[in-house]
Amino acid sequence: VPNEHPYEIINRTLRLMNREAAGLNPALQIRPWIQDFGFGPFRKYTATDIHAEMKALRDNGADGWMIWNAAARFTVGALGPPRAGENAGPMTSAPSSAPSGAPAAASPPASP
């Protein structure tokens, strides 16, 4: 379970993935998903756990990563503040619930 062994799970998975991918395509880039949420009855996931996942990615030559939390509540202590030029806002927006008869919230304008 990743909650209990975040480094080991990612490390073993990427070692296997690298072995399977060897010789397939030299341009192949591995960019896995990592988790940022507690799973089931196990202890809460922390910034230390996410950093352990990131270390396993670096140790295995991953070309970046994507992070998952179904509620889009990310651990700021793991990710840090936005870097210069990064947008700190959400990447997507969900429609808001409007009371019956009220107009729905407008979608944000499209990016150029």
Secondary structure, 3 states (H helix, E strand, C coil): CCCCCHHHHHHHHHHHHHHHHCCCCCCCCCCCEEECCCCCCCCCCCHHHHHHHHHHHHHCCCCCCEEECCCCCCCHHHHCCCCCCCCCCCCCCCCCCCCCCCCCCCCCCCCC
